Amino acid sequence: MEVQNDIKHIAFIMDGNGRWAKKRMMPREYGHNFGAKKFREVASYCYDIGVPYVTFYAFSTENWKRPVSEVNAIMKLFMEYLDEAQKSRDKDVGIAFLGEKMRFSEEMRSKMKFLENATSACHKKLCIAINYGGRAEIVDAVNKLFSEGKTEITEEDITNNIYSGICPPPDMIIRTGGEMRLSNFLMWQSAYSELFFTDTLWPDLRKSEIDDIIEQFGKRKRRFGGV
């Protein structure tokens, strides 16, 4: 399908990897492996149907509380993705990592910076929120503005200084896994986003379900505070 011209940005909360694995009597790490494959598939599909900006909630600031084995498995998958992306960059897709990066190793930060710089001129954007928290993003933006000498801060100032300033606000946020909350994701940017929740676990998300959600989006009336 081709999406409506007014859909420029879709964001995904990729929830349900662990439960998907548990249903198969496998460790949670098994689900994250399949979730990583689904991430690649969904990103590619969004670009194919004409959506130029796509954001994925990969790892939150709260996810460090998970078992060490699970966190290590996710970081290993992320490092594998960085290596893969460096070797086979899509010259049409710019990659940005949203979140506080100092928690990561110097090697990982270096690879993230390289990819961001090497793809910065691309017109399509892939944003990966990792060690990300929506509240922390706003606080960081405000502190940055204060450090620059700002004494009065406008909405435009914050919009221009949040991690995801390279992208317009998401038109749609899709959360898989059955939970019906944003979980500290894109708190500033989601003010007028259309929210969609599905019980489908992330590794099971199909292109046809994305199509159905986009069709539902087309039936909603987006007034942005107007009549």
QUIMOKA-V656083 format. One record per pair of residues at least 6 apart in sequence whose ideal C-beta (glycine too) atoms are under 6 Angstrom apart, sorted by sequence separation. I is the first residue (numbers start at 1). J is the second residue. D is the distance in Angstrom with one decimal. If there is no record, write none. Layout:
I	J	D
I	J	D
This chain:
21	28	5.3
46	54	4.6
101	109	5.2
145	153	5.3
21	30	4.3
18	28	3.9
21	31	3.2
20	31	4.5
43	54	5.4
145	157	5.5
18	31	5.3
17	31	3.7
17	32	4.9
97	112	4.9
39	56	5.9
141	158	5.1
144	161	5.5
173	190	6.0
180	197	4.8
196	213	4.9
17	35	3.9
95	115	4.8
96	116	5.8
141	161	4.0
169	189	4.4
173	193	4.9
14	35	5.9
141	162	4.9
178	199	4.4
172	194	5.1
173	195	5.4
174	196	4.8
175	197	5.1
176	198	5.5
170	193	4.8
194	217	5.6
95	119	5.1
176	200	5.3
177	201	5.6
94	119	4.2
137	162	5.2
94	120	5.8
137	163	5.2
162	188	5.8
176	202	4.5
194	220	5.6
94	122	3.6
103	131	5.1
82	111	4.3
93	122	5.5
98	127	5.5
176	205	5.5
85	115	5.6
92	122	5.7
99	129	5.8
93	124	4.6
94	125	5.0
95	126	5.1
96	127	4.9
97	128	5.4
98	129	4.4
99	130	5.0
100	131	5.3
92	124	5.5
99	131	4.2
192	224	5.5
93	126	5.3
97	130	5.9
99	132	3.6
98	132	5.2
10	46	5.8
127	164	5.8
174	213	6.0
10	51	5.4
32	73	5.8
36	77	4.9
14	56	6.0
28	70	5.3
32	74	5.6
125	167	5.6
7	51	5.9
8	52	5.9
9	53	3.8
10	54	5.7
11	55	4.1
12	56	5.1
13	57	4.6
29	73	3.9
8	53	5.7
172	217	5.6
3	49	5.1
2	49	6.0
3	50	5.0
1	49	5.7
2	50	5.4
3	51	5.8
134	184	4.6
138	188	5.5
133	184	5.1
134	185	5.7
134	186	5.8
134	187	3.3
98	163	4.0
98	164	5.3
58	128	5.2
61	131	5.9
96	166	5.8
58	129	6.0
59	130	4.6
52	124	4.9
53	125	4.8
54	126	5.7
55	127	4.0
56	128	5.6
57	129	4.9
58	130	4.7
60	132	5.9
61	133	3.9
47	124	5.8
43	126	5.9
53	167	4.7
57	185	5.0
9	167	5.7
9	168	5.4
11	170	4.0
8	168	5.6
15	175	6.0
16	176	5.3
9	170	4.5
15	176	5.2
16	177	3.3
9	171	5.5
10	172	5.0
11	173	4.7
12	174	5.2
13	175	3.9
15	177	3.2
45	207	5.3
7	171	5.0
15	179	6.0
38	202	5.9
38	203	5.2
35	202	5.1
35	203	5.3
34	203	4.1
13	185	5.8
20	201	4.3
19	201	5.8
20	203	4.7
16	201	3.2
17	202	5.5
16	202	4.6
15	202	6.0
14	202	4.5
1	211	5.2
3	214	5.7
4	218	5.7
